[in-house]
Amino acid sequence: MPEPHRVVIVAFPGIELLDVTGPAEVFSVASRVAGADRPGYRVQIATADGRPAVTSSGVRLMADLALDDVNGPVDTLLVSGAIELVEDGVEPVIDREVTDWLRRAAPRARRIGSICAGAHLLAAAGLLDGRPATTHWLTAARLAAEHPRVRVDPDPIFIRSGQVWTCAGVTSGMDMALAMVAEDRGQELALTTARMMVMYVKRSGGQSQFSVPLSIQSPSDDRIDELRLWIAEHLTEDLSLEALAARLHLSVRHFSRLFRRRTSTTPAAYVEATRLEAARRLLEDSDRSLPDVAAASGLGSVETLHRTFRRRLGTTPAEYRRRF
């Protein structure tokens, strides 16, 4: 029987259960679909001491071995994530014992990756320096602030940078695992695995993990919150800085400062991101022409549509439609 790919998933107290079981199930189903005469995957769950890890849901996750017992080569090394609710939002959990072990173990793995807030542990171990990376959008700003050498992109479902992979929240770990299966064994096996698991096979790394209007949380009675909802419903109107400031009866300078403080972005960048999201949805869900998509999304011209897609997504509208 061919030697299986060894997958080690690192777990620790407080992790999201699906961060571990989701990718594990993808690799397991792929092995069964491939058949005994083709190399599959052997998944092992490792904790610091080899004992069960209590997940955020309270379910106890059994471990196969302790971190120090992970000897020999590892094909795929994944670290799951954990997020704690705190008074002013959410906070990624950093397990220092796991982080220290990752520094030592990563060189032995052909491929490493993180699920959800696990990216914070890879970053703490120095494994994301100089690389593009993503994580759950709720903690992306913190990842960027605490690790300026990491090129954080909060939008994609997953990102591959050489042998290092990162993905967004929870279920996106399954999308990333499917992409790994496709890389290892081909797209046909990945698609068959997705069908067996009744997964949405259209999702790929370039798709957005969140809706722009929902990605920035603020109180429902906040003027900026109301303005963001209005922007989403009036994309073809004048959304210039001056027009938006006038709508809130504020000076341009005060409005810009207030908007950035509440959203961590500029009004112009927010408007462009919202229009881009609208264009993406139209390309995914309709057969409208590119001039129609550009007009309906508020981007105006096909030239602006192309320029925005190239700059923000690294692709063209036509290629995006073909993929999604």
C-alpha positions as CSV (number, residue, x, y, z in Angstrom):
1,M,0.0,0.0,0.0
2,P,1.4,3.5,-0.9
3,E,2.7,5.5,2.0
4,P,0.1,8.1,3.1
5,H,0.7,11.8,3.5
6,R,1.2,12.6,7.2
7,V,-1.0,15.4,8.4
8,V,-0.4,16.7,12.0
9,I,-3.0,19.2,13.4
10,V,-2.0,21.0,16.5
11,A,-4.7,21.6,19.1
12,F,-4.8,23.4,22.4
13,P,-7.5,24.4,25.0
14,G,-10.2,26.7,23.7
15,I,-9.8,25.9,20.0
16,E,-12.7,25.9,17.6
17,L,-13.7,22.3,17.2
18,L,-14.3,22.6,13.4
19,D,-10.8,24.1,12.9
20,V,-9.6,20.6,13.6
21,T,-12.4,18.2,12.5
22,G,-13.2,20.1,9.3
23,P,-9.8,19.7,7.6
24,A,-9.4,16.2,9.2
25,E,-12.6,15.1,7.6
26,V,-11.6,16.5,4.2
27,F,-8.4,14.5,4.2
28,S,-10.2,11.4,5.4
29,V,-12.8,11.5,2.7
30,A,-10.2,12.2,0.1
31,S,-8.3,9.1,1.2
32,R,-11.4,6.9,1.0
33,V,-12.4,8.4,-2.4
34,A,-8.9,7.9,-3.8
35,G,-8.9,4.2,-2.9
36,A,-6.4,1.9,-1.2
37,D,-4.1,1.7,-4.2
38,R,-3.4,5.4,-4.2
39,P,-1.6,7.4,-1.4
40,G,-4.1,9.0,1.0
41,Y,-3.7,10.9,4.2
42,R,-3.0,9.9,7.8
43,V,-4.2,12.6,10.2
44,Q,-2.8,12.9,13.7
45,I,-4.0,15.4,16.4
46,A,-1.2,16.6,18.7
47,T,-1.5,18.6,21.9
48,A,1.2,19.9,24.2
49,D,1.0,17.0,26.7
50,G,-0.8,14.4,24.6
51,R,-4.0,14.8,26.7
52,P,-7.4,15.8,25.3
53,A,-8.1,19.4,24.5
54,V,-11.4,21.0,25.6
55,T,-12.7,23.0,22.7
56,S,-14.6,26.3,22.8
57,S,-17.9,24.3,22.5
58,G,-17.0,22.2,25.5
59,V,-16.4,19.0,23.5
60,R,-13.2,17.2,24.5
61,L,-11.0,16.4,21.5
62,M,-8.8,13.4,21.9
63,A,-5.1,13.6,21.0
64,D,-3.0,11.0,19.2
65,L,0.3,12.2,20.6
66,A,2.1,15.0,22.4
67,L,4.0,17.7,20.5
68,D,7.4,16.4,21.6
69,D,6.4,13.0,20.2
70,V,5.9,14.3,16.7
71,N,9.1,12.7,15.3
72,G,10.2,12.3,11.8
73,P,9.0,14.1,8.6
74,V,5.6,15.7,8.4
75,D,3.9,16.4,5.1
76,T,1.4,18.9,6.3
77,L,1.5,20.7,9.6
78,L,-1.6,22.7,10.6
79,V,-2.3,24.8,13.7
80,S,-5.9,25.5,14.7
81,G,-7.1,28.7,16.3
82,A,-9.0,30.1,19.3
83,I,-10.7,33.4,19.9
84,E,-11.8,34.7,23.2
85,L,-14.6,37.3,23.7
86,V,-13.4,40.2,25.7
87,E,-15.0,43.5,26.8
88,D,-14.1,45.5,23.7
89,G,-14.3,42.7,21.1
90,V,-12.4,39.5,20.5
91,E,-8.9,38.4,21.2
92,P,-6.9,35.6,19.6
93,V,-5.5,33.0,22.0
94,I,-1.7,32.6,21.8
95,D,-0.4,29.4,23.3
96,R,3.3,30.0,24.0
97,E,4.1,26.3,24.3
98,V,2.6,25.7,20.9
99,T,4.3,28.7,19.4
100,D,7.8,27.7,20.7
101,W,7.2,24.2,19.3
102,L,6.2,25.5,15.9
103,R,9.5,27.3,15.5
104,R,11.3,24.0,16.0
105,A,9.0,21.8,14.0
106,A,8.2,23.9,11.0
107,P,11.4,23.2,9.2
108,R,10.6,19.4,9.2
109,A,7.2,19.9,7.4
110,R,6.8,20.1,3.7
111,R,3.8,22.4,4.1
112,I,2.5,24.4,7.0
113,G,-0.8,26.2,7.5
114,S,-3.2,27.8,10.0
115,I,-6.9,27.7,10.4
116,C,-8.7,30.8,11.6
117,A,-6.9,32.6,14.4
118,G,-4.1,30.0,14.2
119,A,-2.4,32.5,11.9
120,H,-1.6,34.5,15.1
121,L,0.5,31.5,16.3
122,L,2.3,31.2,13.0
123,A,3.1,34.9,13.1
124,A,4.3,34.8,16.7
125,A,6.6,32.0,15.7
126,G,8.0,34.2,12.9
127,L,6.7,31.9,10.2
128,L,4.7,34.6,8.3
129,D,7.3,37.3,8.2
130,G,7.5,38.8,4.7
131,R,4.5,36.8,3.5
132,P,0.9,37.6,2.6
133,A,-1.5,36.0,5.0
134,T,-5.1,36.0,6.1
135,T,-7.1,35.1,9.2
136,H,-10.6,35.5,10.6
137,W,-11.7,39.1,9.7
138,L,-12.5,39.8,13.3
139,T,-8.8,39.5,14.2
140,A,-7.1,40.6,11.0
141,A,-6.5,44.2,12.1
142,R,-4.8,43.0,15.3
143,L,-2.6,40.6,13.3
144,A,-1.5,43.4,11.1
145,A,-0.9,45.7,14.0
146,E,1.1,43.2,16.1
147,H,3.1,41.8,13.2
148,P,3.9,44.6,10.7
149,R,6.2,42.3,8.8
150,V,3.2,40.2,7.8
151,R,1.3,41.4,4.7
152,V,-2.2,40.8,6.1
153,D,-5.1,40.6,3.7
154,P,-8.4,40.2,5.6
155,D,-10.5,39.4,2.5
156,P,-9.6,36.0,0.9
157,I,-10.9,32.7,2.2
158,F,-7.3,31.4,2.1
159,I,-3.9,32.4,0.9
160,R,-1.0,30.3,-0.2
161,S,2.5,31.7,-0.1
162,G,5.0,29.1,-1.1
163,Q,4.8,26.2,1.4
164,V,2.9,28.4,3.9
165,W,-0.9,28.5,3.9
166,T,-3.3,30.6,6.0
167,C,-7.1,30.7,5.9
168,A,-10.0,32.7,7.3
169,G,-12.6,31.6,9.9
170,V,-13.6,28.1,10.8
171,T,-15.2,26.5,7.7
172,S,-12.6,28.0,5.4
173,G,-10.2,25.4,6.8
174,M,-12.2,22.9,4.8
175,D,-11.8,24.9,1.6
176,M,-8.1,25.2,2.2
177,A,-7.8,21.4,2.9
178,L,-9.6,20.8,-0.4
179,A,-7.1,23.0,-2.2
180,M,-4.3,21.1,-0.6
181,V,-5.9,17.8,-1.9
182,A,-6.1,19.4,-5.4
183,E,-2.5,20.3,-5.2
184,D,-1.4,16.9,-4.1
185,R,-3.7,14.6,-6.1
186,G,-5.5,16.8,-8.7
187,Q,-8.6,18.8,-9.1
188,E,-10.8,15.7,-9.9
189,L,-10.2,14.1,-6.5
190,A,-10.8,17.4,-4.8
191,L,-14.1,17.9,-6.6
192,T,-15.2,14.3,-5.9
193,T,-14.3,14.8,-2.2
194,A,-16.3,18.1,-2.1
195,R,-19.4,16.3,-3.6
196,M,-19.1,13.5,-1.1
197,M,-19.1,16.1,1.7
198,V,-21.9,18.1,0.1
199,M,-19.6,21.1,0.1
200,Y,-19.9,24.2,-2.0
201,V,-17.3,23.5,-4.7
202,K,-17.2,27.1,-6.1
203,R,-15.4,28.6,-3.1
204,S,-11.8,29.2,-3.8
205,G,-8.9,31.2,-2.3
206,G,-9.7,34.4,-4.1
207,Q,-13.3,34.7,-2.9
208,S,-14.2,37.2,-0.2
209,Q,-14.7,35.8,3.3
210,F,-17.1,38.6,4.4
211,S,-19.5,41.3,3.3
212,V,-17.9,44.7,3.4
213,P,-20.8,46.4,5.2
214,L,-20.8,43.7,7.9
215,S,-17.0,43.6,8.4
216,I,-16.8,46.8,10.5
217,Q,-18.8,46.6,13.6
218,S,-20.2,49.7,15.3
219,P,-23.3,50.5,17.3
220,S,-26.6,50.5,15.4
221,D,-27.4,54.1,16.3
222,D,-24.0,55.4,15.1
223,R,-24.1,57.9,12.3
224,I,-21.2,56.2,10.6
225,D,-23.0,52.9,10.7
226,E,-26.1,54.4,9.2
227,L,-24.0,56.0,6.5
228,R,-22.3,52.7,5.6
229,L,-25.7,51.1,5.1
230,W,-26.8,54.0,3.0
231,I,-23.6,53.7,0.9
232,A,-24.4,50.1,0.1
233,E,-27.8,51.0,-1.2
234,H,-26.7,54.0,-3.3
235,L,-23.5,52.9,-5.0
236,T,-24.3,54.7,-8.2
237,E,-24.7,58.1,-6.5
238,D,-22.0,60.7,-5.7
239,L,-20.0,59.1,-2.9
240,S,-17.2,61.5,-2.9
241,L,-15.6,62.6,0.4
242,E,-17.3,66.0,0.1
243,A,-20.7,64.5,-0.6
244,L,-20.5,62.1,2.3
245,A,-19.3,64.8,4.7
246,A,-22.2,67.0,3.6
247,R,-24.7,64.2,4.2
248,L,-23.7,64.1,7.9
249,H,-23.4,67.9,8.1
250,L,-19.7,67.7,9.0
251,S,-16.6,69.4,7.7
252,V,-14.6,67.2,5.4
253,R,-11.7,67.1,7.8
254,H,-13.8,66.1,10.8
255,F,-15.8,63.5,8.8
256,S,-12.6,61.9,7.5
257,R,-11.1,61.7,11.0
258,L,-14.4,60.3,12.5
259,F,-14.9,57.7,9.7
260,R,-11.3,56.5,10.0
261,R,-11.5,56.3,13.8
262,R,-14.7,54.2,13.6
263,T,-13.8,51.9,10.7
264,S,-9.9,51.9,10.5
265,T,-10.1,52.9,6.9
266,T,-10.7,55.9,4.8
267,P,-14.1,56.9,3.2
268,A,-12.7,56.5,-0.3
269,A,-11.2,53.1,0.4
270,Y,-14.5,51.9,2.0
271,V,-16.6,53.1,-1.0
272,E,-14.2,51.4,-3.4
273,A,-14.3,48.1,-1.4
274,T,-18.1,48.2,-1.3
275,R,-18.4,48.9,-5.0
276,L,-15.9,46.1,-5.7
277,E,-18.0,43.7,-3.6
278,A,-21.1,44.6,-5.6
279,A,-19.2,44.0,-8.8
280,R,-18.0,40.6,-7.6
281,R,-21.5,39.5,-6.7
282,L,-22.8,40.6,-10.1
283,L,-20.0,38.6,-11.9
284,E,-20.7,35.5,-9.8
285,D,-24.5,35.5,-10.0
286,S,-25.5,37.1,-13.3
287,D,-24.5,37.2,-17.0
288,R,-24.6,41.0,-17.2
289,S,-22.0,42.6,-19.5
290,L,-18.9,44.2,-18.0
291,P,-20.2,47.8,-18.9
292,D,-23.5,46.9,-17.0
293,V,-21.5,45.5,-14.0
294,A,-19.3,48.6,-13.9
295,A,-22.4,50.9,-14.0
296,A,-24.5,49.0,-11.5
297,S,-21.7,48.7,-9.0
298,G,-20.9,52.4,-9.2
299,L,-17.4,51.9,-10.6
300,G,-18.6,53.7,-13.7
301,S,-16.5,52.4,-16.6
302,V,-15.0,49.1,-17.7
303,E,-11.6,50.7,-17.4
304,T,-12.1,51.5,-13.7
305,L,-13.6,48.0,-13.2
306,H,-10.5,46.4,-14.6
307,R,-8.1,48.7,-12.7
308,T,-9.8,48.1,-9.4
309,F,-9.8,44.3,-9.9
310,R,-6.2,44.3,-10.9
311,R,-5.1,46.4,-8.0
312,R,-7.2,44.8,-5.2
313,L,-7.6,41.2,-6.4
314,G,-4.7,40.7,-8.9
315,T,-7.0,39.4,-11.6
316,T,-9.4,40.7,-14.3
317,P,-13.2,40.8,-14.1
318,A,-13.4,38.2,-16.9
319,E,-11.1,35.8,-15.1
320,Y,-12.9,36.3,-11.8
321,R,-16.2,35.4,-13.5
322,R,-14.7,32.3,-15.1
323,R,-13.4,31.1,-11.8
324,F,-16.4,31.8,-9.6
